[in-house]
Amino acid sequence: MTVVDSASPDLLVSLAAALTGTLSRPGEPGYERSVPWNVAVPVDPVAVVAAATADDVAATVRAAREAGLRVAVQATGHGAVRIGPDTILVLTGDLDELTIDPDTRVARLGAGVLWQQVLDAVAPSGSAPLCGSSPNTGVTGFLTGGGIGPVARTYGVSSSRVRAFDLVTGDGTLRRVTPDSDADLFRGLCGGKSTLGIVTAVETELLPIAEFYAGALYYDGRHAAAVLEAWRVWSATLTEEHNTSLAFLQLPPLSGVPEPLAGKFVVAVRFASVAEPGIAADVLAPMRAAAPTVIDTVTTIPYAAVGSVHADPVDPMPTREATTMLRVFDEEAAATVLVMTGPASSSPQVIVELRLLGGALGRPGPHPDVYCHREAAYSLLCIGVLAPPVADAVIAHGEAVVEALAPWSTGGALPNFAASDDPAHLARVYDEDTRAWLGALAEQHDPAGIFRVGQVVRLG
Ligand SMILES: Cc1cc2nc3c(=O)[nH]c(=O)nc-3n(C[C@H](O)[C@H](O)[C@H](O)COP(=O)(O)OP(=O)(O)OC[C@H]3O[C@@H](n4cnc5c(N)ncnc54)[C@H](O)[C@@H]3O)c2cc1C
């Protein structure tokens, strides 16, 4: 595509006039809304469109086509990927529709809605969305990445609950995409991120869950070896109504971090079970006995408090992620994790997380998708903060951890973790057939390459 001079003011002026929402250029009020949650990522678009309607998104795509510009999309910037001055950035934060059909338990959600808003809206009816660990992430970015949440082993990839997407494709038209209306587009949207266009609304099933037995056991870092080994053995025995992850945490003393955890090496074992609480407590007992806990938050909690299970960071920060997926997690793999990231390792990572996969994640969902990791048993995610004094060490260390675990790795990476536009990363997210299929579909719906920006799969 020919990229015009990023000035192209006439076109942007006429686009601004056509919008219900606003268009801001660098230096203008509103442009600052493009700063992503992950402030380490350079997001410098030629203009920012705060879309107020789906038509705004469609108009932006048509204008960009005319100008030879690209279009990217952002809700919160939790999964931000670099954006340059050849791109208009659509912000979806004002697409805030949130309606619930209590009879069908289906929620219709604008692309800017965050998971906590849905959790709060549906809790009074005893319903729950299949959200992720952080309720502050955007519904649409999460679902277009498949989505692996705290009860994913029980209910599967979150996109398997989606009934419909409203989508603006590369020709600037808005269409409602369902498994019946457009089977291919629907499949590609379930895991393909923004490869096929910009979603303006999503309709997703809710689950009949009011409460569950969930929380985390926190242990002092000196018990890391014992807890990791106990968790390795125990996690492999869990049936699929039980979900768990283990994290090595080195949280700075910031507001929101409980005093016993701040500034120390801590191990967290997260647990989320939809079994009857007495049964769930019996299942968790071996981990409660594995070492003394500093804090034990696991109890019956409202599902709307699901964010407390992982207690992910809330405030924007400059983060860098490294990730891999494991076929098996044997004694040697655990020893490698301990050596590379344990309390004696000088690891610069703030969080090193192992999630147990399997269960419903190992089976195909009710409709085809582009989730390529059904054989993986665990995922590993390192999150570092690119701030002194560890900033320089974070990236190389994350890569070294991934490399050290190569003997146990599937070679894969989840679409939602370690967001990147690097083709080598995309080759880990999607297998070769899926990349070829998704790339060909993208060419069909976006021959001008409007959406060739960010974490998207394209041919050539
Ligand atoms: C603290 C934290 C916890 C997390 N926990 C989990 C978890 O438990 N499970 C999990 O699966 N992921 C998790 N993630 C990853 C998260 O799901 C992704 O970063 C997701 O992309 C966030 O969506 P967003 O809209 O908030 O982010 P954004 O940065 O706004 O969007 C990221 C990308 O999503 C796509 N996207 C966003 N909006 C649209 C749209 N309207 N149409 C088409 N594509 C769109 C685009 O490719 C965009 O670049 C976590 C991330 C963080 C930082």
The ligand as a Gaussian input file, in Angstrom:
#p B3LYP/6-31G(d) Opt

LIG

0 1
 C       -2.536000      -7.897000      33.989000
 C       -2.962000      -8.712000      32.801000
 C       -3.667000      -9.890000      32.994000
 C       -4.075000     -10.663000      31.902000
 N       -4.753000     -11.845000      32.097000
 C       -5.121000     -12.603000      31.037000
 C       -5.790000     -13.846000      31.194000
 O       -6.060000     -14.295000      32.308000
 N       -6.094000     -14.557000      30.084000
 C       -5.850000     -14.096000      28.835000
 O       -6.218000     -14.768000      27.867000
 N       -5.243000     -12.914000      28.653000
 C       -4.862000     -12.178000      29.716000
 N       -4.207000     -10.995000      29.531000
 C       -3.960000     -10.541000      28.166000
 C       -5.125000      -9.725000      27.657000
 O       -6.252000     -10.552000      27.492000
 C       -4.730000      -9.128000      26.300000
 O       -3.707000      -8.196000      26.517000
 C       -5.903000      -8.467000      25.605000
 O       -5.513000      -8.116000      24.321000
 C       -6.347000      -7.251000      26.360000
 O       -7.381000      -6.629000      25.649000
 P       -7.544000      -5.048000      25.733000
 O       -8.621000      -4.687000      24.791000
 O       -7.674000      -4.683000      27.161000
 O       -6.129000      -4.588000      25.219000
 P       -5.718000      -3.646000      23.999000
 O       -4.257000      -3.427000      24.199000
 O       -6.586000      -2.460000      23.921000
 O       -5.915000      -4.541000      22.713000
 C       -4.964000      -5.536000      22.428000
 C       -5.235000      -6.106000      21.083000
 O       -6.488000      -6.803000      21.072000
 C       -7.079000      -6.679000      19.780000
 N       -8.316000      -5.907000      19.914000
 C       -8.657000      -5.048000      20.888000
 N       -9.868000      -4.508000      20.626000
 C      -10.270000      -5.038000      19.452000
 C      -11.417000      -4.857000      18.640000
 N      -12.407000      -4.023000      18.997000
 N      -11.501000      -5.552000      17.487000
 C      -10.515000      -6.416000      17.106000
 N       -9.406000      -6.613000      17.838000
 C       -9.291000      -5.936000      18.999000
 C       -6.094000      -5.924000      18.914000
 O       -5.250000      -6.865000      18.287000
 C       -5.332000      -5.123000      19.931000
 O       -4.044000      -4.755000      19.483000
 C       -3.780000     -10.221000      30.597000
 C       -3.064000      -9.038000      30.395000
 C       -2.638000      -8.300000      31.492000
 C       -1.846000      -7.048000      31.256000

